[in-house]
Amino acid sequence: GVQMDVLERIQLQIVDALDSGNVGSRLTPTSDSDARGVDLELLRGGNAVRFGETWDHGPSRVGMQNIPFSARYVRNAEALEPGEIKGQATLSLDYN
């Protein structure tokens, strides 16, 4: 048989890079964002993330891992103003 190296477990955590206390799913806009009336919401596997929450990726073979992230615009209470909106997130992995 073929022997494959297996990691025990991978624990992941994503945080809003601009607001470490943010426990929601909407990214804090970067200082150069000028669009108004929308927020960027981060999704994992099609569901809203919870910043700061750790989840178990499960056992994994050594190599590339597929973790499906996406983002969407969510309307907020501000008046709509066209422009650009950006956010930043940090993904941390803990494995053994």
GUZA-521910 format. One record per residue (C-alpha): residue in three letters; x, y, z. Coordinates in steps of 0.5 Angstrom, whole numbers, padded with zeros to 4 digits, always signed. Example, Ala and Ser with C-alpha at 12.3 -4.5 7.8 and 13.67 -1.06 7.14 Angstrom:
<recs>
ALA+0025-0009+0016
SER+0027-0002+0014
</recs>
This chain:
<recs>
GLY+0000+0000+0000
VAL+0002+0007+0000
GLN+0004+0011+0006
MET+0001+0018+0007
ASP+0003+0023+0012
VAL-0003+0025+0016
LEU-0004+0031+0020
GLU-0008+0030+0027
ARG-0012+0036+0026
ILE-0013+0043+0024
GLN-0016+0048+0028
LEU-0017+0055+0024
GLN-0019+0062+0026
ILE-0021+0068+0022
VAL-0021+0075+0025
ASP-0022+0082+0022
ALA-0015+0085+0021
LEU-0017+0092+0022
ASP-0022+0090+0029
SER-0020+0084+0033
GLY-0026+0085+0037
ASN-0031+0084+0031
VAL-0034+0078+0033
GLY-0039+0079+0027
SER-0038+0077+0020
ARG-0038+0084+0016
LEU-0031+0086+0015
THR-0029+0093+0018
PRO-0027+0098+0011
THR-0020+0100+0010
SER-0019+0107+0011
ASP-0018+0108+0003
SER-0025+0105+0002
ASP-0030+0111+0000
ALA-0037+0107-0002
ARG-0042+0108+0003
GLY-0049+0104+0004
VAL-0046+0097+0004
ASP-0041+0092+0008
LEU-0037+0086+0006
GLU-0039+0080+0009
LEU-0035+0074+0009
LEU-0037+0067+0008
ARG-0034+0060+0009
GLY-0038+0055+0005
GLY-0044+0059+0004
ASN-0045+0061+0011
ALA-0043+0068+0015
VAL-0037+0067+0019
ARG-0036+0069+0026
PHE-0030+0073+0027
GLY-0026+0070+0033
GLU-0029+0063+0033
THR-0025+0057+0032
TRP-0027+0051+0028
ASP-0024+0044+0026
HIS-0022+0043+0019
GLY-0021+0035+0021
PRO-0016+0030+0019
SER-0012+0032+0013
ARG-0007+0030+0009
VAL+0000+0034+0008
GLY-0001+0039+0002
MET-0006+0044-0001
GLN-0013+0044+0003
ASN-0019+0047+0000
ILE-0023+0052+0005
PRO-0028+0055+0001
PHE-0029+0063+0003
SER-0033+0068-0001
ALA-0036+0075+0000
ARG-0042+0079-0001
TYR-0044+0086-0001
VAL-0050+0087+0005
ARG-0054+0093+0005
ASN-0053+0098+0011
ALA-0057+0104+0014
GLU-0052+0109+0011
ALA-0054+0113+0004
LEU-0051+0109-0002
GLU-0045+0112-0005
PRO-0041+0109-0010
GLY-0034+0108-0009
GLU-0029+0102-0007
ILE-0030+0098-0001
LYS-0024+0093+0002
GLY-0023+0089+0008
GLN-0018+0085+0011
ALA-0018+0078+0015
THR-0013+0074+0018
LEU-0013+0067+0018
SER-0009+0063+0023
LEU-0008+0055+0023
ASP-0006+0051+0029
TYR-0004+0044+0027
ASN+0000+0038+0030
</recs>
